[in-house]
Amino acid sequence: MHFLLLFSRQGKLRLQKWFTPITEREKKKVIRDMTILVLARTPRSCNFIQWRDMKIVYRRYASLYFCTGLDNQDNELLCLEVLHRYVELLDKYFGNVCELDIIFNFEKAYYILDEFLMGGEIQETSKVVVGTSIEEADTIQEVLGAPRSYPPSLPPLLHPRHCSAWG
């Protein structure tokens, strides 16, 4: 998997995760191309598109499109399952996830994604294990205080620069 994009029916980007290094200029071009390409398709169209040297797999859930770019030899059906599993994880955490949950809690959406995928590959398949990890991270945040205001007196290993759990 090269990238994962979440965008609304209006073309507003809500989440982006890049698994291969590309320039900012190229990222903007890919985002623009994906939104135009996917939003132009009819609802009954196939969810797979050949684009450049990649396969684009997308799926719409409510008002959000989940779109990803794959190598040509990757399995499209497996990718649809990966997208569905991510939506299930978001649903489990937020309780019937909606676009506003992603907008106002984007850091949690990224954290859930990071617990599920790493480097464009599935890291953990179990919803229970990912859910437990997220609950533990929430508990740590509650113990340490507000998630966005890190006190300078944190021990070095708990400081956000040194802890992957902070995303």
DSSP file (Angstrom, degrees, kcal/mol; ACC not computed):
  #  RESIDUE AA STRUCTURE BP1 BP2  ACC     N-H-->O    O-->H-N    N-H-->O    O-->H-N    TCO  KAPPA ALPHA  PHI   PSI    X-CA   Y-CA   Z-CA
    1    1 A M              0   0    0      0, 0.0    69,-0.2     0, 0.0     3,-0.1   0.000 360.0 360.0 360.0 130.6    0.0    0.0    0.0
    2    2 A H        -     0   0    0     67,-3.4    17,-3.1     1,-0.3    18,-1.1   0.819 360.0 -10.4 -92.8 -36.7    1.4    3.4   -1.0
    3    3 A F  E     -AB  18  69A   0     66,-0.7    66,-1.3    15,-0.3     2,-0.4  -0.986  48.5-146.4-157.8 161.8   -1.1    5.7    0.6
    4    4 A L  E     -AB  17  68A   0     13,-2.5    13,-2.5    -2,-0.3     2,-0.4  -0.986  21.4-176.1-134.8 125.3   -4.5    5.9    2.4
    5    5 A L  E     -AB  16  67A   0     62,-3.3    62,-3.0    -2,-0.4     2,-0.5  -0.960  12.3-164.6-123.2 139.8   -6.7    8.9    1.9
    6    6 A L  E     +AB  15  66A   0      9,-2.8     8,-3.5    -2,-0.4     9,-1.6  -0.994  22.6 163.0-118.7 124.4  -10.0    9.8    3.5
    7    7 A F  E     -AB  13  65A   0     58,-1.9    58,-3.3    -2,-0.5     6,-0.2  -0.979  32.1-115.9-141.5 156.1  -12.0   12.5    1.8
    8    8 A S  E >   - B   0  64A   0      4,-2.4     3,-1.8    -2,-0.3    56,-0.2  -0.227  36.6-100.2 -83.2 173.3  -15.6   13.7    1.9
    9    9 A R  T 3  S+     0   0    0     54,-1.0    -1,-0.1     1,-0.3    55,-0.1   0.712 125.3  58.1 -65.4 -19.4  -18.1   13.7   -0.9
   10   10 A Q  T 3  S-     0   0    0     53,-0.2    -1,-0.3     2,-0.1    25,-0.0   0.444 123.1-106.5 -88.6  -0.5  -17.3   17.4   -1.3
   11   11 A G    <   +     0   0    0     -3,-1.8     2,-0.5     1,-0.3    -2,-0.1   0.593  68.9 147.8  88.3  11.7  -13.6   16.6   -1.9
   12   12 A K        -     0   0    0     23,-0.1    -4,-2.4     1,-0.0     2,-0.4  -0.699  48.2-127.2 -83.5 126.1  -12.3   17.8    1.5
   13   13 A L  E     +A    7   0A   0     -2,-0.5    -6,-0.3    -6,-0.2     3,-0.1  -0.575  32.8 171.5 -73.3 127.6   -9.4   15.7    2.7
   14   14 A R  E     +     0   0A   0     -8,-3.5     2,-0.3     1,-0.4    -7,-0.2   0.683  65.0   4.7-109.5 -27.3   -9.9   14.4    6.2
   15   15 A L  E     -A    6   0A   0     -9,-1.6    -9,-2.8    94,-0.0    -1,-0.4  -0.971  58.4-174.6-158.3 142.5   -7.0   12.0    6.7
   16   16 A Q  E     -A    5   0A   0     -2,-0.3     2,-0.4   -11,-0.2   -11,-0.2  -0.993   2.5-179.6-142.6 135.8   -3.9   11.1    4.7
   17   17 A K  E     -A    4   0A   0    -13,-2.5   -13,-2.5    -2,-0.4     2,-0.5  -0.984  10.3-160.8-136.7 124.6   -1.3    8.5    5.4
   18   18 A W  E     +A    3   0A   0     -2,-0.4   -15,-0.3   -15,-0.2   101,-0.1  -0.911  12.6 179.3-109.3 127.4    1.7    8.0    3.1
   19   19 A F  S    S+     0   0    0    -17,-3.1   -16,-0.2    -2,-0.5    -1,-0.1   0.516  72.1  52.0-104.8  -9.4    3.6    4.7    3.2
   20   20 A T  S    S-     0   0    0    -18,-1.1     2,-0.4   100,-0.0    -1,-0.1  -0.979  94.2-106.8-124.9 142.3    6.1    5.5    0.5
   21   21 A P        +     0   0    0      0, 0.0     2,-0.3     0, 0.0    -2,-0.0  -0.516  50.5 152.1 -74.3 125.0    8.2    8.7    0.4
   22   22 A I        -     0   0    0     -2,-0.4    -4,-0.0    -4,-0.0     5,-0.0  -0.952  46.0 -89.6-142.3 163.7    7.2   11.2   -2.1
   23   23 A T     >  -     0   0    0     -2,-0.3     4,-2.4     1,-0.1     5,-0.1  -0.240  33.4-114.2 -72.1 160.6    7.5   15.0   -2.3
   24   24 A E  H  > S+     0   0    0      1,-0.2     4,-2.3     2,-0.2     5,-0.2   0.880 118.0  54.5 -60.7 -38.7    4.8   17.4   -1.0
   25   25 A R  H  > S+     0   0    0      1,-0.2     4,-1.8     2,-0.2    -1,-0.2   0.920 109.5  46.3 -62.3 -44.0    4.2   18.6   -4.5
   26   26 A E  H  > S+     0   0    0      2,-0.2     4,-2.6     1,-0.2    -2,-0.2   0.881 109.5  55.4 -67.1 -37.9    3.5   15.0   -5.7
   27   27 A K  H  X S+     0   0    0     -4,-2.4     4,-2.8     1,-0.2    -2,-0.2   0.929 107.6  49.1 -58.7 -45.5    1.3   14.3   -2.6
   28   28 A K  H  X S+     0   0    0     -4,-2.3     4,-2.4     1,-0.2    -1,-0.2   0.889 111.6  49.4 -61.7 -39.3   -0.9   17.3   -3.5
   29   29 A K  H  X S+     0   0    0     -4,-1.8     4,-2.8     2,-0.2    -1,-0.2   0.913 111.6  48.1 -66.9 -42.1   -1.1   16.1   -7.1
   30   30 A V  H  X S+     0   0    0     -4,-2.6     4,-3.0     2,-0.2     5,-0.2   0.928 112.2  49.4 -63.3 -45.1   -2.1   12.6   -6.0
   31   31 A I  H  X S+     0   0    0     -4,-2.8     4,-2.4     2,-0.2     5,-0.2   0.935 113.5  46.0 -60.2 -46.8   -4.7   13.9   -3.6
   32   32 A R  H  X S+     0   0    0     -4,-2.4     4,-2.3    -5,-0.2     5,-0.2   0.936 114.8  47.3 -61.8 -46.9   -6.2   16.1   -6.3
   33   33 A D  H  X S+     0   0    0     -4,-2.8     4,-2.8     1,-0.2     5,-0.2   0.901 112.6  49.4 -62.4 -41.6   -6.2   13.3   -8.9
   34   34 A M  H  X S+     0   0    0     -4,-3.0     4,-2.9     2,-0.2     5,-0.4   0.930 111.5  47.3 -66.0 -45.0   -7.7   10.8   -6.4
   35   35 A T  H  X S+     0   0    0     -4,-2.4     4,-2.1    -5,-0.2     5,-0.2   0.932 116.5  44.0 -63.8 -43.5  -10.6   13.1   -5.4
   36   36 A I  H  X S+     0   0    0     -4,-2.3     4,-1.3    -5,-0.2    -2,-0.2   0.942 117.4  45.6 -64.2 -46.9  -11.4   14.1   -9.0
   37   37 A L  H  < S+     0   0    0     -4,-2.8     4,-0.4    -5,-0.2    -2,-0.2   0.927 119.2  38.7 -63.9 -48.3  -11.1   10.5  -10.2
   38   38 A V  H >< S+     0   0    0     -4,-2.9     3,-1.3    -5,-0.2    -2,-0.2   0.917 114.7  51.3 -73.9 -44.0  -13.1    8.8   -7.4
   39   39 A L  H 3< S+     0   0    0     -4,-2.1    -1,-0.2    -5,-0.4    -2,-0.2   0.776 104.3  59.8 -66.6 -24.4  -15.8   11.5   -7.0
   40   40 A A  T 3< S+     0   0    0     -4,-1.3    -1,-0.3    -5,-0.2    -2,-0.2   0.638  87.5  96.5 -76.5 -13.9  -16.5   11.4  -10.7
   41   41 A R  S <  S-     0   0    0     -3,-1.3    -3,-0.0    -4,-0.4    -4,-0.0  -0.459  79.9-113.6 -81.0 149.3  -17.5    7.7  -10.6
   42   42 A T    >   -     0   0    0     -2,-0.1     3,-2.0     1,-0.1    -1,-0.1  -0.438  28.3-111.3 -76.9 155.0  -21.1    6.6  -10.4
   43   43 A P  T 3  S+     0   0    0      0, 0.0    -1,-0.1     0, 0.0    17,-0.1   0.779 116.9  52.7 -59.2 -26.8  -22.1    4.8   -7.2
   44   44 A R  T 3  S+     0   0    0      2,-0.0     3,-0.1     3,-0.0     2,-0.0   0.345  87.0 113.3 -92.8   8.2  -22.6    1.5   -9.1
   45   45 A S  S <  S-     0   0    0     -3,-2.0     2,-0.0     1,-0.1    -4,-0.0  -0.325  79.7 -88.0 -74.7 160.4  -19.1    1.6  -10.6
   46   46 A C        -     0   0    0      1,-0.1    -1,-0.1     2,-0.1    -2,-0.0  -0.357  30.0-131.4 -63.1 148.3  -16.4   -0.9   -9.7
   47   47 A N  S    S+     0   0    0     -3,-0.1    11,-2.0    10,-0.0     2,-0.4   0.245  83.1  83.0 -88.6  12.5  -14.2    0.1   -6.7
   48   48 A F  E     +C   57   0A   0      9,-0.2     2,-0.4     2,-0.0     9,-0.2  -0.960  53.9 179.3-121.1 135.4  -11.0   -0.6   -8.6
   49   49 A I  E     -C   56   0A   0      7,-2.5     7,-3.6    -2,-0.4     2,-0.6  -0.998  25.8-134.8-134.9 136.5   -9.2    1.8  -10.9
   50   50 A Q  E     +C   55   0A   0     -2,-0.4     2,-0.4     5,-0.2     5,-0.2  -0.825  35.1 170.8 -87.0 124.1   -6.0    1.5  -12.9
   51   51 A W  E >   -C   54   0A   0      3,-2.6     3,-2.9    -2,-0.6    -2,-0.1  -0.986  54.8 -45.3-141.9 125.8   -4.1    4.7  -12.5
   52   52 A R  T 3  S-     0   0    0     -2,-0.4     0, 0.0     1,-0.3     0, 0.0  -0.322 121.2 -28.2  50.5-124.6   -0.5    5.3  -13.5
   53   53 A D  T 3  S+     0   0    0     -3,-0.1    19,-0.5     2,-0.1     2,-0.3   0.026 126.7  78.6-105.9  26.5    1.5    2.3  -12.4
   54   54 A M  E <  S-CD  51  71A   0     -3,-2.9    -3,-2.6    17,-0.1     2,-0.5  -0.845  73.6-124.7-128.9 163.1   -0.9    1.6   -9.5
   55   55 A K  E     -CD  50  70A   0     15,-2.2    15,-3.2    -2,-0.3     2,-0.5  -0.942  25.2-149.0-102.6 132.3   -4.3    0.1   -8.7
   56   56 A I  E     -CD  49  69A   0     -7,-3.6    -7,-2.5    -2,-0.5     2,-0.5  -0.902  13.7-172.7-102.2 127.4   -6.6    2.4   -6.8
   57   57 A V  E     +CD  48  68A   0     11,-2.5    11,-2.7    -2,-0.5     2,-0.3  -0.983  12.0 168.1-120.0 128.8   -9.0    0.8   -4.4
   58   58 A Y  E     - D   0  67A   0    -11,-2.0     2,-0.3    -2,-0.5     9,-0.2  -0.935  15.8-172.4-138.0 161.7  -11.7    2.9   -2.8
   59   59 A R  E     - D   0  66A   0      7,-2.0     7,-3.0    -2,-0.3     2,-0.5  -0.971  18.5-135.0-153.6 139.4  -14.9    2.4   -0.8
   60   60 A R  E     - D   0  65A   0     -2,-0.3     2,-0.5     5,-0.2     5,-0.2  -0.841  17.2-177.8-100.4 130.5  -17.5    4.8    0.4
   61   61 A Y  E >   - D   0  64A   0      3,-3.0     3,-2.6    -2,-0.5     2,-0.2  -0.977  64.7 -54.3-124.1 114.6  -18.8    4.7    3.9
   62   62 A A  T 3  S-     0   0    0     -2,-0.5    36,-0.1     1,-0.3    -2,-0.0  -0.356 123.8 -15.5  53.6-117.3  -21.6    7.3    4.6
   63   63 A S  T 3  S+     0   0    0     -2,-0.2   -54,-1.0    -3,-0.1     2,-0.4   0.347 122.8  84.5 -99.2   7.5  -20.1   10.6    3.6
   64   64 A L  E <   -BD   8  61A   0     -3,-2.6    -3,-3.0   -56,-0.2     2,-0.5  -0.890  60.4-151.1-115.5 141.4  -16.4    9.5    3.5
   65   65 A Y  E     -BD   7  60A   0    -58,-3.3   -58,-1.9    -2,-0.4     2,-0.6  -0.928   7.6-156.0-104.0 130.9  -14.4    7.8    0.8
   66   66 A F  E     +BD   6  59A   0     -7,-3.0    -7,-2.0    -2,-0.5     2,-0.4  -0.946  22.4 179.6-105.0 118.6  -11.5    5.6    1.9
   67   67 A C  E     +BD   5  58A   0    -62,-3.0   -62,-3.3    -2,-0.6     2,-0.3  -0.965   7.8 177.2-129.8 136.0   -9.0    5.4   -1.0
   68   68 A T  E     -BD   4  57A   0    -11,-2.7   -11,-2.5    -2,-0.4     2,-0.5  -0.978  22.5-135.3-139.7 152.3   -5.7    3.6   -1.3
   69   69 A G  E     -BD   3  56A   0    -66,-1.3   -67,-3.4    -2,-0.3   -66,-0.7  -0.927  27.3-176.3-109.7 128.9   -3.0    3.1   -3.9
   70   70 A L  E     - D   0  55A   0    -15,-3.2   -15,-2.2    -2,-0.5     2,-0.1  -0.796  31.0-101.7-120.3 159.4   -1.6   -0.4   -4.4
   71   71 A D  E >   - D   0  54A   0     -2,-0.3     3,-1.4   -17,-0.2   -17,-0.1  -0.427  42.9-108.6 -69.2 157.2    1.1   -2.1   -6.4
   72   72 A N  T 3  S+     0   0    0    -19,-0.5    -1,-0.1     1,-0.3   -18,-0.1   0.782 118.2  52.5 -62.8 -27.6   -0.2   -3.9   -9.5
   73   73 A Q  T 3  S+     0   0    0      2,-0.1    -1,-0.3   -18,-0.0     2,-0.1   0.551  88.2 105.3 -86.9  -5.8    0.5   -7.3   -8.0
   74   74 A D  S <  S-     0   0    0     -3,-1.4     2,-0.6     1,-0.1    -4,-0.1  -0.359  80.2-104.5 -74.9 155.9   -1.4   -6.6   -4.7
   75   75 A N     >  -     0   0    0      1,-0.2     4,-1.6    -2,-0.1     5,-0.1  -0.702  23.5-162.3 -86.2 118.2   -4.8   -8.1   -4.0
   76   76 A E  H  > S+     0   0    0     -2,-0.6     4,-2.0     1,-0.2    -1,-0.2   0.879  89.8  52.8 -67.6 -39.2   -7.7   -5.6   -4.4
   77   77 A L  H  > S+     0   0    0      1,-0.2     4,-1.7     2,-0.2    -1,-0.2   0.883 107.7  51.0 -67.2 -37.8  -10.1   -7.7   -2.5
   78   78 A L  H  > S+     0   0    0      1,-0.2     4,-2.2     2,-0.2    -1,-0.2   0.893 107.7  54.1 -63.9 -38.5   -7.8   -8.0    0.5
   79   79 A C  H  X S+     0   0    0     -4,-1.6     4,-2.6     1,-0.2    -2,-0.2   0.893 104.9  53.3 -63.9 -39.1   -7.4   -4.2    0.3
   80   80 A L  H  X S+     0   0    0     -4,-2.0     4,-2.3     1,-0.2    -1,-0.2   0.894 109.3  49.7 -60.8 -38.3  -11.2   -3.8    0.5
   81   81 A E  H  X S+     0   0    0     -4,-1.7     4,-2.6     2,-0.2    -2,-0.2   0.883 108.6  52.3 -66.9 -38.3  -11.2   -6.0    3.6
   82   82 A V  H  X S+     0   0    0     -4,-2.2     4,-2.2     2,-0.2    -2,-0.2   0.929 110.6  47.7 -62.6 -45.5   -8.4   -3.9    5.1
   83   83 A L  H  X S+     0   0    0     -4,-2.6     4,-2.1     1,-0.2    -2,-0.2   0.914 112.5  49.4 -61.2 -42.5  -10.4   -0.7    4.5
   84   84 A H  H  X S+     0   0    0     -4,-2.3     4,-2.4     1,-0.2    -2,-0.2   0.897 108.9  52.0 -64.8 -39.7  -13.5   -2.4    6.1
   85   85 A R  H  X S+     0   0    0     -4,-2.6     4,-2.4     2,-0.2    -1,-0.2   0.900 108.1  52.0 -63.6 -39.9  -11.5   -3.5    9.1
   86   86 A Y  H  X S+     0   0    0     -4,-2.2     4,-2.4     2,-0.2    -1,-0.2   0.911 109.9  48.9 -62.4 -41.8  -10.3    0.1    9.6
   87   87 A V  H  X S+     0   0    0     -4,-2.1     4,-2.8     2,-0.2    10,-0.2   0.895 109.7  52.3 -64.6 -39.1  -13.8    1.3    9.5
   88   88 A E  H  X S+     0   0    0     -4,-2.4     4,-2.6     2,-0.2    -2,-0.2   0.912 109.4  49.4 -61.7 -42.0  -14.8   -1.4   12.0
   89   89 A L  H  X S+     0   0    0     -4,-2.4     4,-2.0     2,-0.2    -2,-0.2   0.910 112.1  47.7 -64.1 -42.3  -12.1   -0.3   14.4
   90   90 A L  H  X S+     0   0    0     -4,-2.4     4,-3.0     2,-0.2     5,-0.4   0.913 112.2  50.5 -63.1 -42.5  -13.2    3.4   14.0
   91   91 A D  H  X>S+     0   0    0     -4,-2.8     4,-2.4     1,-0.2     5,-0.6   0.902 109.3  50.9 -60.9 -42.2  -16.8    2.3   14.7
   92   92 A K  H  <5S+     0   0    0     -4,-2.6    -1,-0.2     2,-0.2    -2,-0.2   0.903 116.3  40.6 -64.3 -40.5  -15.8    0.3   17.7
   93   93 A Y  H  <5S+     0   0    0     -4,-2.0    -2,-0.2    -5,-0.2    -1,-0.2   0.945 128.3  28.1 -74.2 -48.3  -13.9    3.3   19.2
   94   94 A F  H  <5S-     0   0    0     -4,-3.0    -3,-0.2    -5,-0.2    -2,-0.2   0.669 104.6-120.1 -89.5 -17.6  -16.3    6.1   18.3
   95   95 A G  T  <5S-     0   0    0     -4,-2.4    -3,-0.2    -5,-0.4    -4,-0.1   0.917  91.9  -1.0  71.7  90.7  -19.5    4.1   18.3
   96   96 A N  S   <S-     0   0    0     -5,-0.6    -5,-0.1    -8,-0.1    -4,-0.1   0.997  97.1-136.6  58.5  69.1  -21.0    4.5   14.8
   97   97 A V        -     0   0    0    -10,-0.2     2,-0.3    -9,-0.1    -6,-0.1  -0.150  26.8-177.2 -57.6 144.2  -18.2    6.7   13.4
   98   98 A C    >>  -     0   0    0    -36,-0.1     4,-1.4   -35,-0.0     3,-0.6  -0.842  44.0 -92.2-134.9 174.7  -19.1    9.7   11.3
   99   99 A E  H 3> S+     0   0    0     -2,-0.3     4,-2.3     1,-0.2     5,-0.1   0.855 122.7  57.3 -58.7 -37.2  -17.1   12.4    9.4
  100  100 A L  H 3> S+     0   0    0      1,-0.2     4,-2.8     2,-0.2     5,-0.3   0.848 100.8  57.4 -65.3 -33.6  -17.3   14.8   12.4
  101  101 A D  H <> S+     0   0    0     -3,-0.6     4,-1.5     1,-0.2    -1,-0.2   0.915 109.8  45.0 -60.7 -41.6  -15.5   12.1   14.6
  102  102 A I  H  < S+     0   0    0     -4,-1.4    -2,-0.2     2,-0.2    -1,-0.2   0.908 114.3  49.3 -68.2 -41.8  -12.6   12.1   12.1
  103  103 A I  H >< S+     0   0    0     -4,-2.3     3,-0.6     1,-0.2    -2,-0.2   0.942 120.6  33.2 -63.7 -49.1  -12.5   15.9   11.9
  104  104 A F  H 3< S+     0   0    0     -4,-2.8    -1,-0.2     1,-0.2    -2,-0.2   0.607 129.7  35.0 -88.3 -12.0  -12.5   16.6   15.7
  105  105 A N  T >X  +     0   0    0     -4,-1.5     4,-1.8    -5,-0.3     3,-0.9  -0.206  69.4 139.6-131.8  42.3  -10.6   13.5   16.8
  106  106 A F  H <>  +     0   0    0     -3,-0.6     4,-2.5     1,-0.3     5,-0.2   0.832  69.6  60.9 -59.4 -32.9   -8.1   13.1   13.9
  107  107 A E  H 3> S+     0   0    0      1,-0.2     4,-2.1     2,-0.2    -1,-0.3   0.873 106.1  47.1 -64.1 -34.6   -5.3   12.2   16.2
  108  108 A K  H <> S+     0   0    0     -3,-0.9     4,-2.9     2,-0.2     5,-0.2   0.887 109.6  53.2 -70.8 -38.9   -7.3    9.1   17.4
  109  109 A A  H  X S+     0   0    0     -4,-1.8     4,-2.0     1,-0.2    -2,-0.2   0.909 112.1  45.5 -61.7 -41.4   -8.1    8.2   13.8
  110  110 A Y  H  X S+     0   0    0     -4,-2.5     4,-2.7     2,-0.2    -1,-0.2   0.901 112.2  51.4 -67.0 -40.6   -4.3    8.3   13.1
  111  111 A Y  H  X S+     0   0    0     -4,-2.1     4,-2.0     2,-0.2    -2,-0.2   0.927 110.0  48.5 -63.4 -44.1   -3.5    6.4   16.2
  112  112 A I  H  X S+     0   0    0     -4,-2.9     4,-1.3     1,-0.2    -1,-0.2   0.916 112.4  49.7 -61.1 -42.7   -6.0    3.6   15.4
  113  113 A L  H  X S+     0   0    0     -4,-2.0     4,-3.6    -5,-0.2     3,-0.2   0.909 109.7  50.9 -62.1 -42.4   -4.6    3.4   11.9
  114  114 A D  H  < S+     0   0    0     -4,-2.7    -1,-0.2     1,-0.2    -2,-0.2   0.820 109.2  50.8 -67.1 -30.4   -1.0    3.2   13.2
  115  115 A E  H  < S+     0   0    0     -4,-2.0    -1,-0.2    -5,-0.2    -2,-0.2   0.775 119.5  37.5 -73.9 -25.5   -2.0    0.4   15.5
  116  116 A F  H  < S+     0   0    0     -4,-1.3     7,-3.2    -3,-0.2     8,-1.4   0.870 122.7  31.5 -93.4 -44.6   -3.6   -1.5   12.6
  117  117 A L  E  <  -E  122   0B   0     -4,-3.6     2,-0.4     5,-0.3     5,-0.2  -0.907  56.9-177.9-119.5 144.6   -1.2   -0.7    9.7
  118  118 A M  E >  S-E  121   0B   0      3,-2.8     3,-1.6    -2,-0.4   -99,-0.1  -0.966  76.0  -9.3-141.0 125.3    2.5   -0.1    9.6
  119  119 A G  T 3  S-     0   0    0     -2,-0.4     3,-0.1     1,-0.3  -100,-0.1   0.779 127.7 -57.6  62.4  26.7    4.5    0.7    6.5
  120  120 A G  T 3  S+     0   0    0      1,-0.3     2,-0.3  -102,-0.1    -1,-0.3   0.557 119.0 103.1  81.3   7.3    1.4   -0.1    4.4
  121  121 A E  E <  S-E  118   0B   0     -3,-1.6    -3,-2.8  -120,-0.0    -1,-0.3  -0.890  83.7 -94.2-121.4 152.6    1.1   -3.6    5.7
  122  122 A I  E     +E  117   0B   0     -2,-0.3    -5,-0.3    -5,-0.2     3,-0.1  -0.487  38.3 177.8 -66.3 126.0   -1.3   -5.1    8.3
  123  123 A Q  S    S+     0   0    0     -7,-3.2     2,-0.4     1,-0.3    -6,-0.2   0.828  70.4  14.6 -95.1 -42.5    0.4   -5.0   11.7
  124  124 A E        -     0   0    0     -8,-1.4    -1,-0.3     1,-0.1     6,-0.0  -0.983  52.6-175.3-140.7 124.6   -2.5   -6.4   13.8
  125  125 A T        +     0   0    0     -2,-0.4     2,-0.5    -3,-0.1    -1,-0.1   0.702  59.9  95.5 -90.4 -21.7   -5.6   -8.2   12.5
  126  126 A S     >  -     0   0    0      1,-0.2     4,-2.1     2,-0.0     5,-0.2  -0.581  56.6-160.5 -79.9 122.4   -7.3   -8.6   15.9
  127  127 A K  H  > S+     0   0    0     -2,-0.5     4,-2.5     1,-0.2    -1,-0.2   0.840  94.6  55.9 -65.0 -32.6   -9.9   -5.9   16.7
  128  128 A V  H  > S+     0   0    0      2,-0.2     4,-2.5     1,-0.2    -1,-0.2   0.934 107.7  46.2 -66.0 -46.8   -9.6   -6.9   20.3
  129  129 A V  H  > S+     0   0    0      2,-0.2     4,-2.2     1,-0.2    -2,-0.2   0.922 115.2  46.1 -64.1 -44.8   -5.9   -6.4   20.5
  130  130 A V  H  X S+     0   0    0     -4,-2.1     4,-2.2     1,-0.2    -1,-0.2   0.923 113.2  50.8 -63.7 -43.0   -6.1   -3.0   18.7
  131  131 A G  H  X S+     0   0    0     -4,-2.5     4,-2.4     1,-0.2    -2,-0.2   0.892 109.8  49.8 -60.7 -41.3   -9.0   -2.0   20.9
  132  132 A T  H  X S+     0   0    0     -4,-2.5     4,-2.4     2,-0.2    -1,-0.2   0.904 109.7  51.2 -64.3 -42.1   -7.0   -2.9   24.0
  133  133 A S  H  X S+     0   0    0     -4,-2.2     4,-2.1     2,-0.2    -2,-0.2   0.898 110.9  48.2 -61.9 -41.3   -4.0   -0.9   22.8
  134  134 A I  H  X S+     0   0    0     -4,-2.2     4,-2.4     2,-0.2    -2,-0.2   0.904 110.6  51.1 -67.4 -41.6   -6.2    2.2   22.2
  135  135 A E  H  X S+     0   0    0     -4,-2.4     4,-2.2     1,-0.2    -2,-0.2   0.905 109.9  50.3 -61.9 -41.0   -7.9    1.8   25.7
  136  136 A E  H  X S+     0   0    0     -4,-2.4     4,-2.3     2,-0.2    -1,-0.2   0.900 109.9  50.1 -63.8 -40.4   -4.4    1.7   27.3
  137  137 A A  H  X S+     0   0    0     -4,-2.1     4,-2.2     2,-0.2    -2,-0.2   0.896 110.1  50.8 -64.6 -39.6   -3.3    4.8   25.4
  138  138 A D  H  X S+     0   0    0     -4,-2.4     4,-2.3     2,-0.2    -2,-0.2   0.897 109.5  50.9 -63.6 -40.0   -6.5    6.6   26.5
  139  139 A T  H  X S+     0   0    0     -4,-2.2     4,-2.4     2,-0.2    -2,-0.2   0.915 109.3  50.1 -63.6 -43.2   -5.7    5.6   30.1
  140  140 A I  H  X S+     0   0    0     -4,-2.3     4,-2.5     1,-0.2    -2,-0.2   0.913 110.3  50.7 -61.3 -42.7   -2.2    6.9   29.9
  141  141 A Q  H  X S+     0   0    0     -4,-2.2     4,-1.5     1,-0.2    -1,-0.2   0.903 110.2  49.5 -62.5 -41.0   -3.5   10.2   28.5
  142  142 A E  H  < S+     0   0    0     -4,-2.3    -1,-0.2     2,-0.2    -2,-0.2   0.904 112.6  47.3 -64.6 -40.8   -6.0   10.5   31.4
  143  143 A V  H  < S+     0   0    0     -4,-2.4    -2,-0.2     1,-0.2    -1,-0.2   0.902 117.1  42.2 -67.4 -41.1   -3.3    9.8   33.9
  144  144 A L  H  < S-     0   0    0     -4,-2.5     2,-0.3     1,-0.3    -1,-0.2   0.634 113.4-121.9 -83.1 -13.9   -0.8   12.3   32.4
  145  145 A G     <  +     0   0    0     -4,-1.5    -1,-0.3    -5,-0.2    -2,-0.1  -0.713  65.9   9.7 109.0-161.4   -3.5   14.9   31.7
  146  146 A A    >   -     0   0    0     -2,-0.3     3,-0.7     1,-0.1    -4,-0.0  -0.276  66.6-133.3 -59.0 136.4   -4.6   16.7   28.6
  147  147 A P  T 3  S+     0   0    0      0, 0.0    -1,-0.1     0, 0.0     3,-0.1   0.739  99.1  46.0 -67.4 -24.0   -3.2   15.1   25.5
  148  148 A R  T 3  S+     0   0    0      1,-0.2     2,-0.7     2,-0.0    -2,-0.1   0.578 101.5  65.5 -99.4  -9.2   -2.1   18.3   23.7
  149  149 A S    <   -     0   0    0     -3,-0.7    -1,-0.2     2,-0.0    -3,-0.1  -0.809  68.1-170.4-116.0  92.8   -0.4   20.1   26.6
  150  150 A Y        -     0   0    0     -2,-0.7    -5,-0.1    -3,-0.1     9,-0.0  -0.696  21.0-129.6 -84.7 121.6    2.7   18.1   27.6
  151  151 A P    >   -     0   0    0      0, 0.0     3,-1.4     0, 0.0    -1,-0.0  -0.459  13.1-129.8 -69.0 142.8    4.3   19.2   30.8
  152  152 A P  T 3  S+     0   0    0      0, 0.0     7,-0.0     0, 0.0    -2,-0.0   0.653 101.4  71.4 -67.2 -12.9    8.1   19.8   30.4
  153  153 A S  T 3   +     0   0    0      2,-0.0     6,-0.0     3,-0.0    -3,-0.0   0.320  67.9 126.8 -88.1  10.4    8.7   17.7   33.5
  154  154 A L  S <  S-     0   0    0     -3,-1.4     5,-0.1     1,-0.1    -4,-0.0  -0.390  71.7-103.5 -64.5 142.0    7.7   14.4   31.8
  155  155 A P    >>  -     0   0    0      0, 0.0     3,-1.6     0, 0.0     4,-0.8  -0.368  37.9-107.6 -59.6 148.8   10.4   11.6   32.1
  156  156 A P  G >4 S+     0   0    0      0, 0.0     3,-0.7     0, 0.0     6,-0.3   0.818 116.9  52.9 -53.3 -38.4   12.3   11.3   28.8
  157  157 A L  G 34 S+     0   0    0      1,-0.2    -3,-0.0     4,-0.1     0, 0.0   0.721 110.6  47.4 -74.8 -18.8   10.7    8.0   27.9
  158  158 A L  G <4 S+     0   0    0     -3,-1.6    -1,-0.2     5,-0.0     5,-0.1   0.505  85.6 109.7 -96.6  -4.6    7.2    9.3   28.3
  159  159 A H  S XX S-     0   0    0     -4,-0.8     3,-2.2    -3,-0.7     4,-0.8  -0.467  81.6-117.0 -69.9 142.2    7.8   12.5   26.3
  160  160 A P  T 34 S+     0   0    0      0, 0.0     3,-0.4     0, 0.0     6,-0.2   0.768 112.2  61.9 -54.3 -29.0    6.0   12.5   23.0
  161  161 A R  T 34 S+     0   0    0      1,-0.2    -4,-0.1    -5,-0.1    -2,-0.0   0.784 113.1  35.6 -67.2 -24.2    9.3   12.6   21.0
  162  162 A H  T <4 S+     0   0    0     -3,-2.2     2,-0.5    -6,-0.3    -1,-0.2   0.434 105.1  74.5-110.0  -1.5   10.3    9.3   22.5
  163  163 A C    ><  -     0   0    0     -4,-0.8     3,-1.5    -3,-0.4     4,-0.2  -0.948  56.6-160.7-122.8 117.9    7.0    7.4   22.7
  164  164 A S  G >  S+     0   0    0     -2,-0.5     3,-1.7     1,-0.3    -1,-0.1   0.723  87.1  74.9 -67.3 -20.0    5.3    6.0   19.6
  165  165 A A  G 3  S+     0   0    0      1,-0.3    -1,-0.3     2,-0.1   -50,-0.0   0.680  85.4  64.6 -66.7 -15.6    2.0    5.8   21.5
  166  166 A W  G <         0   0    0     -3,-1.5    -1,-0.3    -6,-0.2    -2,-0.2   0.547 360.0 360.0 -85.6  -5.8    1.7    9.6   21.1
  167  167 A G    <         0   0    0     -3,-1.7    -3,-0.1    -4,-0.2    -2,-0.1   0.495 360.0 360.0  73.3 360.0    1.4    9.3   17.4
